[in-house]
């Protein structure tokens, strides 16, 4: 006998031992009427048999996902206590919730959805065979990854956006009185992402901001094999200020339904967060490969069988006379037969067959429409076209122009409101556009990005700021695991447009150290579909920010906009007072497409490829080299992902020699991608790199010892000029 057989046998024997009531049927004591109880039971049966079918499909060689919902089927009552228009971001043990929501809406075959996901079938309606997720646009179920608790910050962002969109007079994807349902396991409550998100929700409510979110902890007492300490979840969240707490036995359908109804009514009525704590069990281990005998005793497993939520619902239905025990078993078998018929069909489903098919939803690009949108501007224009500006001034004017053009756009982050940013880039925007659109946040990068993800998903156009590049890394999964994957896991049915402004790079004079001079971009460059913009000039900063916002609005693009701190207020290039780093604020028509570089000069001897602070460094070095009779051209990449490969190759071939000037680190830095792109494209001339050291940036003048300098560039240029025609290094 295996775990599936044990669970099936126990249910059958226990139901066979039930007795129909001798007295006339009695109504259930709570709010669960007979019709709703039957709907709940059918959803539970569907989920249970889908778990069995997934194990069977694995045995047939076409089942790739066996994390089941066994023991968590009580969450069907949660679904029925909510409205089908309430957005749901679900725990991966939510088969019964999904089945119940599908029955509420109608026209959706939950079994087919789930088992096509198990089979990785290309016809699966949400992820298209890319992963097994719970999600459907028609059901307001937003697909989630398996990363522990990573969806909670987004859920908070969705809840925040409902009232904010209405306040701004813009469209929202959800009804004005919607409740956001966000479920997770008991082990997840200990993750920093969960604690940060719940803290963020409570903080918002404390400030009087609407935060209609229902956190649902499905507590089965185990994180794979590690037990959750008894009563820990209640101790941690049962008396949290600003967070209403509703406990229930999640294996008891009546108790679960009543508690879920009460919790949902509280959130819907007060627009404040609540925590629904459901005590559950887990059947069939963590997943198909999990041998529970290694860490659980037989008595523990047997005790859980007696708490089977399907058996509890069967008891309720027989005690109230809705079904007899034989009718319960007949219904159980009938549902099982339907599920296994679908499982057999799923075995024959077509899988994904090409890499192009798999990657198609990651980063859709409509450059012509993006260009048209980027050229739109507020009427009358708000920016001083033609005025000489610094990078910081250019960004300030552009943000103002974009806020005036796109009423759904919001700008937020640490210190961006009243202070106007630590470098003054958002100065005056809150006063001009109001605190509903330009505002300060908690000092928590995960919460900032989660707010943005939920806002974009809900219909807003978020432009958050991460104060320093070094501060991004503790929240990078919100970009990598959440933002960049949403279109991939939903085939574009859901999207989270986002432009995150990040102040970064080195070379700040008299200030900094590592956390204010971070030059590590490797964590961004390898995220599929992420647009990474890196302007250096004031005119490019304006045009590229417009492009990123337009791409987010048109294609749902996720963009990281890296702003070189040391160039924010720079005015001079070669000599003090030359004002050569100022630029005329550009017309909106001056569009910079994603993935296009900018070239300075037309020398025939050497191509310098660079970005960010490397641009003025390279221009100064090129001037010195030209004084020695060496003709140079400087290529500003502008976009680190996708790289401007066609422009790069053209300029490399123009001179036949390339020196990559990279202010990021030698290992994992931008230059690795540039050299690889050139070699892959067949460039055969000599290539050299000059980079910053593989080091954190120290404080004070010592920083100059690890960051690339003009002298480094000139020495490296001499080296590449002396190399043979086929040399790479």
C-alpha positions as CSV (number, residue, x, y, z in Angstrom):
1,X,0.0,0.0,0.0
2,X,1.2,3.5,-0.7
3,X,0.1,6.9,0.7
4,X,-2.5,7.4,-2.0
5,X,-4.1,4.0,-1.3
6,X,-4.0,4.6,2.5
7,X,-5.7,7.9,2.2
8,X,-8.3,6.6,-0.2
9,X,-9.0,3.5,1.9
10,X,-9.3,5.5,5.1
11,X,-11.8,7.8,3.7
12,X,-13.9,5.0,2.3
13,X,-13.9,3.0,5.5
14,X,-14.6,6.0,7.6
15,X,-17.6,7.1,5.5
16,X,-18.9,3.5,5.4
17,X,-19.0,3.7,9.2
18,X,-21.1,6.8,9.3
19,X,-24.8,6.6,10.1
20,X,-27.6,8.6,8.6
21,X,-29.5,10.5,11.3
22,X,-32.5,8.7,12.8
23,X,-34.3,12.0,13.5
24,X,-35.4,14.4,10.7
25,X,-32.4,16.2,9.1
26,X,-31.1,19.2,11.0
27,X,-29.7,22.3,9.5
28,X,-26.0,23.1,10.0
29,X,-25.4,25.4,13.0
30,X,-23.4,28.0,11.0
31,X,-23.9,29.8,7.8
32,X,-23.1,26.9,5.5
33,X,-26.4,25.9,3.8
34,X,-26.9,22.6,2.1
35,X,-26.3,23.9,-1.4
36,X,-23.1,25.7,-0.4
37,X,-21.9,22.6,1.5
38,X,-22.4,20.4,-1.6
39,X,-20.5,22.9,-3.7
40,X,-17.7,22.9,-1.1
41,X,-17.6,19.1,-1.0
42,X,-17.5,18.7,-4.8
43,X,-14.6,21.2,-4.9
44,X,-12.8,19.2,-2.2
45,X,-13.4,15.9,-4.0
46,X,-12.1,17.4,-7.3
47,X,-8.9,18.6,-5.6
48,X,-8.3,15.2,-3.8
49,X,-8.7,13.2,-7.0
50,X,-6.6,15.6,-8.9
51,X,-3.8,14.9,-6.4
52,X,-4.3,11.2,-6.9
53,X,-4.3,11.7,-10.7
54,X,-1.0,13.7,-10.6
55,X,0.7,10.8,-8.9
56,X,-0.7,8.4,-11.4
57,X,0.4,10.6,-14.3
58,X,3.9,10.7,-12.9
59,X,3.9,6.9,-13.0
60,X,2.9,7.1,-16.6
61,X,5.9,9.3,-17.3
62,X,3.9,12.5,-18.0
63,X,3.4,14.0,-14.6
64,X,5.9,16.7,-13.6
65,X,4.4,18.3,-10.5
66,X,3.3,16.4,-7.5
67,X,3.0,19.0,-4.8
68,X,-0.6,18.4,-3.8
69,X,-3.4,20.0,-1.8
70,X,-4.2,17.0,0.3
71,X,-5.3,18.1,3.8
72,X,-5.7,21.7,2.7
73,X,-9.1,21.1,0.9
74,X,-10.7,23.2,3.6
75,X,-9.6,26.3,1.5
76,X,-12.6,25.6,-0.7
77,X,-14.7,27.2,2.1
78,X,-12.5,30.2,1.9
79,X,-13.2,30.6,-1.8
80,X,-16.9,30.3,-1.2
81,X,-16.8,32.9,1.5
82,X,-15.2,35.4,-0.9
83,X,-16.6,36.9,-4.1
84,X,-15.3,35.5,-7.4
85,X,-14.1,39.0,-8.3
86,X,-11.9,39.3,-5.3
87,X,-8.3,39.0,-6.5
88,X,-6.6,35.9,-5.2
89,X,-2.8,35.2,-4.9
90,X,-2.7,31.6,-3.7
91,X,-0.5,29.2,-1.9
92,X,0.5,26.2,-4.0
93,X,-1.8,23.9,-2.0
94,X,-4.9,25.6,-3.3
95,X,-6.5,23.0,-5.6
96,X,-9.8,23.1,-3.7
97,X,-9.9,26.9,-3.6
98,X,-9.3,26.9,-7.4
99,X,-12.0,24.3,-8.0
100,X,-14.5,26.2,-5.9
101,X,-13.8,29.5,-7.6
102,X,-14.2,27.8,-11.0
103,X,-17.6,26.5,-9.9
104,X,-18.6,30.0,-8.7
105,X,-17.8,31.6,-12.0
106,X,-18.8,28.8,-14.4
107,X,-17.5,27.9,-17.8
108,X,-14.1,26.9,-16.4
109,X,-12.9,23.2,-16.2
110,X,-10.7,23.3,-13.1
111,X,-9.7,19.7,-13.5
112,X,-8.5,20.2,-17.0
113,X,-6.6,23.3,-16.0
114,X,-4.9,21.6,-13.1
115,X,-4.0,18.4,-14.9
116,X,-2.7,20.1,-18.1
117,X,-0.5,21.9,-15.7
118,X,0.8,18.7,-14.2
119,X,1.4,17.3,-17.7
120,X,3.1,20.6,-18.8
121,X,0.7,20.7,-21.7
122,X,0.9,23.7,-24.1
123,X,-2.9,24.1,-24.0
124,X,-2.9,24.7,-20.3
125,X,-4.8,28.1,-20.1
126,X,-2.6,30.2,-17.9
127,X,1.1,29.2,-18.1
128,X,0.8,27.2,-21.3
129,X,2.9,24.3,-20.0
130,X,5.7,26.5,-18.6
131,X,4.9,25.7,-15.0
132,X,2.2,24.2,-12.8
133,X,0.5,27.3,-11.3
134,X,-3.0,28.2,-10.1
135,X,-4.2,31.1,-12.2
136,X,-6.9,32.3,-14.6
137,X,-7.9,35.8,-15.6
138,X,-11.6,34.9,-15.6
139,X,-11.3,33.8,-12.0
140,X,-9.3,36.7,-10.7
141,X,-6.6,34.2,-9.7
142,X,-3.2,35.6,-10.2
143,X,-0.5,32.9,-10.9
144,X,2.3,32.7,-8.3
145,X,5.7,31.1,-8.3
146,X,6.8,28.6,-5.7
147,X,9.3,31.0,-4.1
148,X,8.5,31.1,-0.4
149,X,6.3,34.1,0.5
150,X,7.5,36.2,-2.4
151,X,3.9,37.0,-3.5
152,X,3.0,38.8,-0.3
153,X,4.5,42.2,-1.1
154,X,2.7,42.1,-4.5
155,X,-0.6,41.3,-2.7
156,X,-0.1,44.3,-0.5
157,X,0.5,46.4,-3.6
158,X,-2.8,45.1,-5.1
159,X,-4.7,46.0,-2.0
160,X,-3.2,49.4,-1.8
161,X,-4.0,50.1,-5.5
162,X,-7.8,49.5,-5.2
163,X,-8.4,52.8,-3.3
164,X,-5.5,54.7,-4.9
165,X,-6.8,54.1,-8.4
166,X,-10.2,55.3,-7.4
167,X,-8.7,58.4,-5.7
168,X,-6.7,59.2,-8.9
169,X,-9.8,58.7,-11.1
170,X,-8.1,55.9,-13.1
171,X,-9.3,52.5,-14.1
172,X,-8.6,49.6,-11.7
173,X,-8.6,45.9,-12.5
174,X,-10.6,45.1,-9.4
175,X,-14.0,46.3,-7.9
176,X,-13.9,49.2,-5.5
177,X,-15.0,47.0,-2.6
178,X,-12.8,44.0,-3.4
179,X,-10.9,42.0,-0.8
180,X,-7.4,40.8,-1.8
181,X,-6.9,37.2,-0.7
182,X,-3.3,36.1,-0.1
183,X,-2.6,32.6,1.2
184,X,0.6,30.9,2.3
185,X,1.9,28.2,4.6
186,X,3.0,28.3,8.2
187,X,6.7,28.0,7.4
188,X,6.4,31.0,5.1
189,X,5.3,33.4,8.0
190,X,9.0,33.3,9.2
191,X,10.4,34.5,5.9
192,X,11.5,38.1,5.8
193,X,9.4,38.7,2.7
194,X,6.3,37.7,4.7
195,X,7.1,39.7,7.8
196,X,8.0,42.7,5.7
197,X,4.8,42.6,3.7
198,X,2.5,42.1,6.7
199,X,4.3,44.9,8.5
200,X,3.8,47.1,5.4
201,X,0.1,46.4,5.4
202,X,-0.2,47.1,9.1
203,X,1.8,50.3,8.8
204,X,-0.5,51.5,6.0
205,X,-3.6,50.8,8.0
206,X,-2.0,52.6,11.0
207,X,-1.7,55.7,8.8
208,X,-5.4,55.4,7.8
209,X,-4.7,54.2,4.3
210,X,-7.1,51.6,2.9
211,X,-5.5,48.2,3.0
212,X,-8.2,45.6,2.2
213,X,-6.1,42.4,2.3
214,X,-6.9,39.1,3.9
215,X,-3.8,37.2,4.8
216,X,-4.5,33.5,5.0
217,X,-2.1,31.2,6.8
218,X,-2.7,27.6,6.0
219,X,-1.0,26.0,8.9
220,X,-0.3,22.3,8.6
221,X,2.6,22.4,11.1
222,X,5.3,21.5,8.7
223,X,7.8,23.2,6.4
224,X,8.7,20.2,4.3
225,X,10.1,18.2,7.2
226,X,10.7,20.9,9.7
227,X,7.9,21.3,12.3
228,X,6.5,24.7,13.1
229,X,6.7,25.2,16.9
230,X,3.3,24.6,18.5
231,X,1.2,27.8,18.7
232,X,3.9,29.9,17.1
233,X,1.7,31.4,14.4
234,X,-0.9,32.5,16.9
235,X,1.8,34.0,19.2
236,X,3.4,35.9,16.3
237,X,0.2,37.2,14.7
238,X,-2.7,36.7,17.1
239,X,-2.3,40.1,18.9
240,X,-0.7,42.3,16.2
241,X,-1.9,45.9,16.4
242,X,-3.9,46.8,13.3
243,X,-4.2,43.2,12.2
244,X,-7.5,41.5,13.1
245,X,-7.0,37.8,13.8
246,X,-9.4,35.0,13.0
247,X,-8.5,31.4,13.9
248,X,-10.3,28.3,12.8
249,X,-10.0,24.6,12.4
250,X,-9.4,24.5,8.7
251,X,-10.4,20.8,8.6
252,X,-13.9,21.7,9.8
253,X,-15.9,23.0,6.8
254,X,-18.4,24.9,9.0
255,X,-15.8,26.5,11.2
256,X,-13.7,27.5,8.2
257,X,-16.6,28.9,6.2
258,X,-17.8,30.9,9.2
259,X,-14.4,32.3,10.1
260,X,-13.6,33.1,6.5
261,X,-16.9,34.9,6.1
262,X,-16.3,36.9,9.2
263,X,-12.8,37.8,8.2
264,X,-13.8,38.8,4.7
265,X,-16.7,40.9,6.0
266,X,-14.3,42.7,8.4
267,X,-11.8,43.5,5.6
268,X,-14.5,44.5,3.1
269,X,-16.2,46.7,5.6
270,X,-13.3,48.4,7.4
271,X,-10.8,48.3,4.5
272,X,-8.2,47.1,7.0
273,X,-6.0,43.9,7.0
274,X,-6.9,40.7,8.7
275,X,-5.1,37.4,9.4
276,X,-7.1,34.2,8.9
277,X,-5.3,31.3,10.6
278,X,-6.5,27.9,9.4
279,X,-5.2,24.8,11.3
280,X,-4.8,22.0,8.7
281,X,-3.1,18.7,8.0
282,X,-0.9,17.6,5.1
283,X,-1.4,14.4,3.2
284,X,0.9,12.7,0.7
285,X,4.0,14.4,2.0
286,X,5.5,17.6,0.7
287,X,5.6,16.3,-2.9
288,X,5.8,12.9,-4.7
289,X,9.5,12.4,-3.8
290,X,9.1,13.1,-0.1
291,X,9.4,10.1,2.1
292,X,7.5,11.2,5.3
293,X,8.6,8.0,7.1
294,X,12.0,9.6,7.5
295,X,10.7,12.3,9.8
296,X,7.2,11.5,10.9
297,X,6.0,8.6,13.1
298,X,3.1,6.3,12.0
299,X,1.0,7.6,14.9
300,X,1.4,11.2,13.7
301,X,0.3,10.2,10.2
302,X,-2.7,8.2,11.5
303,X,-3.8,11.1,13.7
304,X,-3.9,13.4,10.6
305,X,-6.0,10.9,8.7
306,X,-8.7,11.3,11.4
307,X,-8.7,15.1,10.7
308,X,-9.3,14.6,6.9
309,X,-11.3,17.7,5.8
310,X,-13.1,15.6,3.2
311,X,-14.2,13.3,6.0
312,X,-15.3,16.2,8.1
313,X,-17.5,17.5,5.2
314,X,-18.9,14.1,4.7
315,X,-19.9,13.9,8.4
316,X,-21.6,17.3,8.1
317,X,-23.5,16.3,5.0
318,X,-24.7,13.0,6.5
319,X,-25.5,14.5,9.9
320,X,-27.7,17.1,8.3
321,X,-29.3,14.6,6.0
322,X,-28.1,16.2,2.8
323,X,-26.4,12.9,1.7
324,X,-26.4,9.4,3.0
325,X,-23.1,7.6,3.4
326,X,-23.6,5.5,0.3
327,X,-24.4,8.7,-1.6
328,X,-21.2,10.3,-0.3
329,X,-19.2,7.3,-1.7
330,X,-21.1,7.4,-5.0
331,X,-20.3,11.1,-5.3
332,X,-16.6,10.4,-4.4
333,X,-16.4,7.8,-7.1
334,X,-18.2,9.8,-9.7
335,X,-15.9,12.8,-9.3
336,X,-12.9,10.4,-9.3
337,X,-14.0,8.9,-12.6
338,X,-14.4,12.3,-14.2
339,X,-11.0,13.4,-12.9
340,X,-9.2,10.3,-14.2
341,X,-10.9,10.6,-17.6
342,X,-9.4,14.1,-17.9
343,X,-6.0,12.8,-16.6
344,X,-5.9,10.3,-19.5
345,X,-6.6,13.1,-22.0
346,X,-3.9,15.2,-20.4
347,X,-1.4,12.4,-21.0
348,X,-1.9,13.0,-24.7
349,X,-1.6,16.8,-24.6
350,X,1.0,18.5,-26.7
351,X,4.0,19.9,-24.8
352,X,5.9,23.0,-25.7
353,X,8.2,22.1,-28.6
354,X,10.5,25.1,-29.3
355,X,12.5,27.6,-27.4
356,X,10.8,30.4,-29.3
357,X,7.4,29.1,-28.1
358,X,8.6,29.0,-24.5
359,X,10.2,32.5,-24.5
360,X,7.5,34.3,-26.5
361,X,5.6,35.8,-23.4
362,X,8.7,37.0,-21.5
363,X,9.3,40.3,-23.2
364,X,6.9,41.3,-26.0
365,X,8.1,44.3,-27.9
366,X,6.1,46.7,-30.0
367,X,8.7,49.3,-30.8
368,X,6.6,51.4,-33.1
369,X,3.8,51.8,-30.6
370,X,6.4,52.4,-27.8
371,X,7.9,55.2,-29.9
372,X,4.5,56.8,-30.5
373,X,3.7,56.7,-26.8
374,X,7.1,58.0,-25.8
375,X,6.6,61.1,-27.9
376,X,3.4,62.0,-26.2
377,X,3.7,64.9,-23.8
378,X,1.5,67.0,-21.5
379,X,-0.4,69.9,-23.0
380,X,0.8,72.5,-22.5
381,X,4.4,71.1,-22.3
382,X,5.8,71.2,-18.8
383,X,9.5,70.8,-19.6
384,X,11.9,73.6,-20.7
385,X,12.8,72.2,-24.1
386,X,16.2,73.5,-25.3
387,X,17.3,74.7,-21.8
388,X,20.8,73.4,-20.8
389,X,20.4,70.9,-17.9
390,X,22.3,68.5,-15.8
391,X,21.3,64.8,-15.6
392,X,19.4,65.4,-12.4
393,X,17.5,68.4,-13.8
394,X,16.7,66.5,-16.9
395,X,15.2,63.6,-14.9
396,X,13.2,66.0,-12.7
397,X,11.7,67.7,-15.8
398,X,11.0,64.3,-17.4
399,X,9.3,62.9,-14.4
400,X,7.1,66.0,-14.2
401,X,6.3,65.7,-17.9
402,X,5.4,62.1,-17.6
403,X,3.2,62.6,-14.5
404,X,1.4,65.3,-16.5
405,X,1.0,63.0,-19.5
406,X,0.0,59.7,-17.7
407,X,-2.6,60.3,-15.0
408,X,-2.2,56.7,-13.7
409,X,1.6,57.1,-13.1
410,X,2.8,57.2,-9.5
411,X,6.3,58.0,-8.2
412,X,7.4,56.7,-4.7
413,X,10.3,55.4,-2.6
414,X,12.4,56.4,0.4
415,X,12.6,60.2,0.7
416,X,11.1,61.0,-2.7
417,X,8.2,63.0,-1.4
418,X,8.7,66.1,0.8
419,X,12.5,65.9,0.6
420,X,12.6,65.4,-3.1
421,X,15.1,62.5,-3.0
422,X,18.5,62.5,-1.5
423,X,19.9,64.0,-4.7
424,X,17.0,66.3,-5.4
425,X,15.8,64.4,-8.5
426,X,12.1,64.4,-7.3
427,X,12.2,67.8,-5.7
428,X,9.0,69.7,-6.1
429,X,7.0,66.9,-7.7
430,X,4.9,66.1,-4.6
431,X,4.0,69.8,-4.2
432,X,3.0,69.9,-7.9
433,X,1.2,66.6,-8.3
434,X,0.1,65.8,-4.8
435,X,0.9,63.2,-2.2
436,X,-1.4,60.7,-3.8
437,X,1.0,60.4,-6.8
438,X,4.4,61.3,-5.3
439,X,5.0,59.9,-1.9
440,X,7.4,58.4,0.6
441,X,7.4,54.7,1.6
442,X,8.8,52.5,4.3
443,X,12.5,51.9,4.3
444,X,12.1,48.4,2.9
445,X,13.0,47.7,-0.7
446,X,11.0,44.5,-0.8
447,X,7.9,46.4,0.1
448,X,8.7,49.2,-2.3
449,X,9.0,46.8,-5.2
450,X,6.0,44.7,-4.1
451,X,3.9,47.9,-4.0
452,X,5.0,48.6,-7.5
453,X,4.2,45.1,-8.7
454,X,0.7,45.2,-7.3
455,X,0.1,48.7,-8.6
456,X,1.1,47.7,-12.1
457,X,-1.0,44.6,-12.0
458,X,-4.0,46.7,-10.9
459,X,-3.8,49.3,-13.7
460,X,-1.5,52.0,-12.4
461,X,1.9,52.9,-13.9
462,X,4.5,52.7,-11.1
463,X,7.9,54.4,-11.2
464,X,9.4,53.5,-7.8
465,X,12.9,54.6,-6.7
466,X,15.5,52.4,-5.0
467,X,17.7,54.9,-3.2
468,X,21.0,53.1,-3.9
469,X,21.9,50.1,-6.1
470,X,23.4,48.3,-3.1
471,X,20.0,48.5,-1.5
472,X,18.4,46.6,-4.4
473,X,20.1,43.3,-3.8
474,X,18.1,42.3,-0.7
475,X,15.0,42.7,-2.7
476,X,16.2,41.5,-6.1
477,X,13.8,38.5,-6.1
478,X,10.9,40.9,-6.4
479,X,12.3,41.7,-9.9
480,X,13.8,38.2,-10.7
481,X,11.2,35.9,-9.3
482,X,8.0,38.0,-9.4
483,X,8.1,40.9,-11.9
484,X,10.0,39.3,-14.7
485,X,8.0,36.0,-14.5
486,X,4.4,37.2,-14.5
487,X,3.9,37.4,-18.2
488,X,5.9,34.2,-18.6
489,X,3.6,32.3,-16.2
490,X,0.4,33.9,-17.6
491,X,1.2,34.1,-21.3
492,X,0.7,37.9,-21.0
493,X,-2.8,37.6,-19.5
494,X,-1.4,39.4,-16.4
495,X,1.4,41.9,-16.5
496,X,3.1,44.3,-14.1
497,X,4.4,47.4,-16.0
498,X,7.2,48.9,-13.9
499,X,10.1,51.3,-14.2
500,X,12.3,51.2,-11.1
501,X,14.8,54.1,-10.9
502,X,18.0,53.1,-9.2
503,X,20.8,55.5,-8.2
504,X,24.1,53.7,-8.5
505,X,27.6,53.3,-9.7
506,X,30.8,54.8,-8.2
507,X,32.9,58.0,-8.4
508,X,31.1,60.1,-5.8
509,X,33.6,62.5,-4.5
510,X,34.0,62.9,-0.7
511,X,31.1,60.5,0.1
512,X,30.2,57.0,-0.2
513,X,31.9,53.7,0.6
514,X,30.4,50.6,-0.8
515,X,26.7,51.1,-0.1
516,X,26.6,54.4,-1.9
517,X,29.0,53.5,-4.7
518,X,27.9,50.0,-5.7
519,X,28.9,48.9,-9.2
520,X,27.4,45.4,-9.2
521,X,24.9,44.9,-12.0
522,X,25.3,41.1,-12.6
523,X,22.1,40.4,-10.7
524,X,20.2,42.5,-13.2
525,X,21.7,41.6,-16.5
526,X,20.8,37.9,-16.4
527,X,17.1,38.4,-15.7
528,X,15.2,37.3,-18.8
529,X,13.2,40.1,-20.3
530,X,14.3,42.8,-17.9
531,X,15.2,46.1,-19.7
532,X,18.3,47.7,-18.1
533,X,18.8,51.3,-19.1
534,X,22.0,53.2,-18.2
535,X,22.0,56.8,-19.4
536,X,25.0,59.0,-18.8
537,X,24.1,62.3,-20.7
538,X,21.2,64.6,-19.7
539,X,19.4,64.4,-23.1
540,X,19.7,60.6,-23.1
541,X,18.4,60.4,-19.5
542,X,15.2,62.2,-20.5
543,X,14.6,60.3,-23.8
544,X,15.4,56.9,-22.3
545,X,13.1,57.4,-19.3
546,X,10.3,58.3,-21.7
547,X,11.0,55.1,-23.6
548,X,11.0,53.0,-20.5
549,X,7.7,54.4,-19.2
550,X,6.2,54.0,-22.7
551,X,7.4,50.4,-22.9
552,X,5.9,49.6,-19.5
553,X,2.6,51.1,-20.5
554,X,2.5,49.5,-24.0
555,X,4.1,46.1,-23.5
556,X,4.1,45.7,-19.7
557,X,7.8,45.9,-19.7
558,X,9.8,45.6,-16.5
559,X,12.6,48.2,-16.6
560,X,15.5,49.0,-14.3
561,X,16.7,52.5,-14.9
562,X,20.3,52.9,-13.5
563,X,21.2,56.5,-12.8
564,X,24.9,57.4,-12.3
565,X,25.0,59.4,-9.0
566,X,28.4,61.0,-9.8
567,X,26.9,62.5,-13.0
568,X,23.7,63.8,-11.5
569,X,25.0,67.4,-11.0
570,X,28.1,67.2,-13.3
571,X,28.4,70.2,-15.6
572,X,32.0,70.0,-17.0
573,X,33.7,67.4,-19.1
574,X,37.3,68.4,-19.9
575,X,38.0,71.6,-18.0
576,X,36.3,73.3,-15.1
577,X,33.7,75.7,-16.4
578,X,33.4,74.2,-19.9
579,X,29.8,73.1,-19.2
580,X,30.4,70.3,-21.7
581,X,28.4,67.8,-19.8
582,X,25.3,69.9,-19.9
583,X,22.8,69.2,-22.7
584,X,19.8,70.8,-24.2
585,X,16.6,69.3,-22.7
586,X,15.3,67.3,-25.7
587,X,12.1,67.5,-27.6
588,X,9.8,64.5,-27.0
589,X,10.3,63.6,-30.6
590,X,14.0,62.7,-29.8
591,X,13.2,59.1,-29.1
592,X,15.8,56.5,-28.0
593,X,14.7,53.0,-28.9
594,X,15.5,50.2,-26.5
595,X,18.7,48.5,-27.5
596,X,20.3,51.4,-29.5
597,X,23.7,52.8,-28.7
598,X,25.1,56.3,-29.2
599,X,28.5,57.0,-30.8
600,X,30.8,60.0,-30.2
601,X,33.5,60.7,-32.8
602,X,34.5,59.0,-36.0
603,X,38.1,57.9,-35.5
604,X,39.4,55.0,-37.5
605,X,42.0,53.5,-35.0
606,X,40.1,52.4,-31.9
607,X,36.5,51.9,-30.7
608,X,36.0,52.5,-26.9
609,X,32.8,50.8,-25.7
610,X,31.4,51.9,-22.4
611,X,28.5,53.1,-20.3
612,X,27.6,55.3,-17.3
613,X,30.5,57.0,-15.7
614,X,32.7,55.3,-18.3
615,X,31.4,57.7,-21.0
616,X,33.1,60.9,-19.7
617,X,36.1,58.9,-18.7
618,X,36.4,57.4,-22.2
619,X,35.8,60.8,-23.9
620,X,38.6,62.4,-21.9
621,X,40.9,59.5,-22.6
622,X,40.0,59.6,-26.3
623,X,40.9,63.3,-26.4
624,X,44.3,62.6,-25.0
625,X,44.8,59.7,-27.5
626,X,43.7,61.9,-30.4
627,X,46.4,64.4,-29.4
628,X,48.8,61.6,-30.0
629,X,47.4,60.9,-33.4
630,X,45.2,58.0,-32.5
631,X,41.7,58.4,-33.9
632,X,39.0,57.1,-31.5
633,X,35.2,56.7,-31.4
634,X,33.3,56.2,-28.1
635,X,30.3,54.0,-28.0
636,X,27.8,54.6,-25.2
637,X,25.9,51.4,-24.9
638,X,23.0,53.2,-23.1
639,X,21.2,49.8,-22.7
640,X,22.8,47.0,-20.8
641,X,19.9,44.6,-21.5
642,X,19.2,44.1,-24.3
643,X,22.7,45.1,-25.5
644,X,22.8,47.2,-28.7
645,X,24.5,44.4,-30.6
646,X,24.0,45.7,-34.1
647,X,25.4,49.2,-33.2
648,X,28.2,47.6,-31.3
649,X,29.3,45.4,-34.1
650,X,29.1,48.2,-36.7
651,X,31.3,50.5,-34.6
652,X,33.7,47.7,-33.8
653,X,34.2,46.9,-37.5
654,X,34.7,50.6,-38.3
655,X,38.1,50.5,-36.5
656,X,38.8,46.8,-36.2
657,X,40.0,47.2,-32.6
658,X,37.8,47.4,-29.4
659,X,38.6,48.4,-25.9
660,X,35.7,47.9,-23.4
661,X,35.8,50.5,-20.6
662,X,33.8,49.0,-17.8
663,X,33.2,50.7,-14.5
664,X,31.5,47.6,-13.2
665,X,33.5,44.6,-11.9
666,X,35.7,42.5,-14.0
667,X,33.8,39.3,-13.0
668,X,30.1,39.5,-13.8
669,X,30.3,43.0,-15.2
670,X,29.0,44.5,-18.4
671,X,32.2,43.9,-20.3
672,X,31.7,40.1,-20.2
673,X,28.5,40.5,-22.2
674,X,30.0,43.0,-24.6
675,X,33.0,40.8,-25.5
676,X,30.7,37.7,-25.8
677,X,28.4,39.6,-28.1
678,X,31.2,40.6,-30.4
679,X,32.7,37.2,-30.5
680,X,29.4,35.5,-31.1
681,X,28.7,38.0,-34.0
682,X,32.0,37.0,-35.7
683,X,34.1,40.0,-34.9
684,X,37.8,38.9,-35.3
685,X,39.7,42.1,-34.4
686,X,41.6,42.5,-31.1
687,X,39.4,43.1,-28.0
688,X,40.6,44.2,-24.6
689,X,38.8,45.0,-21.4
690,X,39.7,47.6,-18.7
691,X,37.4,47.3,-15.7
692,X,37.1,48.1,-12.1
693,X,38.5,45.5,-9.7
694,X,36.6,42.6,-8.3
695,X,36.1,44.5,-5.0
696,X,33.7,46.4,-3.0
697,X,34.2,50.2,-3.2
698,X,36.1,51.5,-0.2
699,X,35.6,54.9,1.5
700,X,37.4,58.0,0.5
701,X,40.3,58.3,-1.9
702,X,41.0,54.6,-1.7
703,X,38.0,54.1,-4.0
704,X,40.2,55.4,-6.9
705,X,42.4,52.3,-6.5
706,X,39.7,49.9,-7.5
707,X,37.6,51.9,-10.0
708,X,38.7,52.2,-13.6
709,X,40.5,55.5,-14.3
710,X,41.5,57.5,-17.4
711,X,45.1,56.4,-17.0
712,X,43.9,52.8,-17.0
713,X,42.0,53.4,-20.2
714,X,45.0,55.1,-22.0
715,X,47.3,52.2,-21.0
716,X,44.8,49.6,-22.1
717,X,44.4,51.5,-25.4
718,X,48.1,51.3,-26.1
719,X,47.9,47.6,-25.4
720,X,45.1,46.9,-27.8
721,X,46.6,49.1,-30.5
722,X,49.8,47.0,-30.4
723,X,47.9,43.7,-30.5
724,X,47.8,41.5,-33.6
725,X,44.7,41.5,-35.8
726,X,43.3,38.3,-34.4
727,X,44.0,38.9,-30.7
728,X,41.3,38.5,-28.0
729,X,41.8,38.9,-24.3
